[in-house]
Amino acid sequence: MNDILDFGLDDASPVDDDSEEAMEALWTGDLTVLSQHHTTPNGSHSFVLAHDRSVTWGIPGEPQLVAIAVARDLRQSTFTFETSHHATASFAQNWLAERGCPLERIALHGGEYIEPADDLTLQVEQQIQKSGTRYEVLDTYTSDDNPSEAWTLVNDSQATQAPVRLFYEEWNHGAGTYTMREGAFPDVGVAQTWLDERSEPLPEPPEYSDHNGAVVRVRIARIALSRSAGTSPTPQAGLDAPRASAAVPVQRAVQGRLM
């Protein structure tokens, strides 16, 4: 396995200062590739989802996942280079999808990766992955200690009630699984109080239920049916003709969520 990323940009120039700064700030030797996709036939675009090992030695709580998007102008020999850090894979995948990467090409499930514990986890993750610019990220936190968790606090532009949403991911190392849940709050202060105290269950979004739980049950049933039929829940068209994802088997990362 080779953890060193080489985007093949030696003979190309960054199109702007932002691209140059983003590339120089990224220490590829600290990255463990989790998933990557390169468009064909000419390799004009590259998308990478990776774990940044250096973050575990830095400021506690900092996001450990980095998404990378490279777009090459092959005629002009120039490129744009963008990076974005995230607490959970689903938000990183959303960021990459917004830049043209098919979601199925950067999936992490299967093989040695830790698995979602239930269909509700899949439902919440798919909601994030396909949300576009719906969520404004307000804060994130990642913990490798007990409990092993990561969360992302957002403002939901589509919510008519309780617009502050908390996407909370918790890992069960013994079972090799994780859960993702969505909580709803009227404002950031109430959400922060819940995070500090954890004295009550995570409050579900009001749209989850029609007072008898029918809505959420239907959504879970549809996901379960899709999985049992072997169909892809998130088909998307790529920038160019797609090829098989070059997902790289990786060593166990410090962040338990990944492996």
Secondary structure, 3 states (H helix, E strand, C coil): CCCCCCCCCCCCEECCHHHHHHHHHCCHHHEEEEEEEECECCCCEEEEEEEEHHHHHCCCECCCEEEEEEEEECCCCEEEEEEEEECCHHHHHHHHHHCCCCHHHHCCCCCCCCEECCHHHHHHHHHHHCCCCCEEEEEEEEECCCCCEEEEEEEECCCCCCCEEEEEEEEECCCCEEEEEEEEECCHHHHHHHHHHCCCCCCCCHHHCCCCCHHHHHHHHHHHHHHHHCCCCCCCCCCCECCCCCCCCCCCCCCCCCC
